[in-house]
């Protein structure tokens, strides 16, 4: 598991609003997205498909996203190389300070080895922080 925590200079409600926004509009948060399709949306989950272009090629990723205050879980349903999930967890520190933690539980499909990509999770958290504080 890889994990990273930071403090966001925004209210808990504001950070939560932006994490929910990220479900349907992931482009500001995830590099390389060229298409996002929402296949199903309920009050408990969203089924999402994203096309992501990287230097290694183009991948289509399907996810089930669950959300309840104050955790969003992105579970991989169909990925060419990985399985698992990422949690985005927030906690109030003060009126305008929110603790934000992302935990990545990804496993390589072929080897069943856990992926420990600290740089990826750190960059995801910091990109989300910058977006939320800039909005």
C-alpha positions, -999 to 999 in steps of 0.1 A, spaced: 0 0 0 11 35 -8 -3 64 12 1 102 14 -15 128 36 -16 166 33 -35 195 48 -59 214 25 -66 250 33 -104 246 28 -134 236 48 -144 199 50 -175 206 30 -156 223 2 -131 195 0 -159 169 0 -177 188 -28 -145 187 -49 -140 150 -43 -175 143 -55 -168 166 -85 -137 145 -93 -159 114 -98 -176 128 -129 -149 153 -140 -115 135 -133 -96 155 -160 -82 181 -137 -69 154 -114 -57 126 -136 -33 133 -165 -39 119 -199 -77 114 -198 -92 118 -233 -127 105 -226 -150 99 -195 -182 79 -197 -206 75 -168 -224 43 -173 -245 43 -141 -251 68 -113 -270 62 -81 -269 77 -46 -244 50 -35 -221 45 -65 -210 55 -100 -198 32 -127 -172 51 -148 -151 43 -178 -121 64 -187 -97 64 -217 -62 74 -206 -33 81 -230 2 76 -216 36 73 -232 31 35 -229 -1 36 -249 -39 40 -245 -58 22 -218 -95 20 -211 -102 17 -174 -136 8 -158 -142 17 -121 -169 14 -95 -168 45 -73 -185 45 -39 -188 75 -17 -201 83 18 -189 111 40 -160 114 41 -145 86 20 -145 80 -18 -133 46 -30 -122 41 -67 -123 3 -73 -108 -10 -105 -133 -33 -124 -114 -36 -156 -78 -25 -160 -52 -41 -184 -25 -45 -157 -39 -38 -122 -66 -46 -97 -75 -31 -64 -87 3 -52 -77 38 -41 -94 56 -11 -97 93 -8 -103 101 29 -108 135 45 -111 147 81 -118 181 95 -90 198 114 -105 232 117 -130 255 100 -107 261 70 -83 231 73 -90 196 62 -67 165 64 -67 146 31 -53 111 27 -51 89 -4 -44 52 1 -36 31 -29 -42 -7 -28 -32 -18 -63 -19 -52 -72 -3 -63 -104 -27 -88 -121 1 -110 -135 24 -113 -104 -1 -105 -76 26 -82 -62 13 -51 -44 22 -19 -62 41 7 -40 42 37 -62 47 65 -37 55 91 -63 21 84 -81 0 87 -49 20 118 -36 15 136 -70 -22 127 -70 -28 142 -35 -8 173 -43 -25 179 -76 -59 175 -59 -48 199 -31 -37 226 -56 -70 222 -75 -92 225 -44 -73 255 -30 -73 273 -63 -110 270 -70 
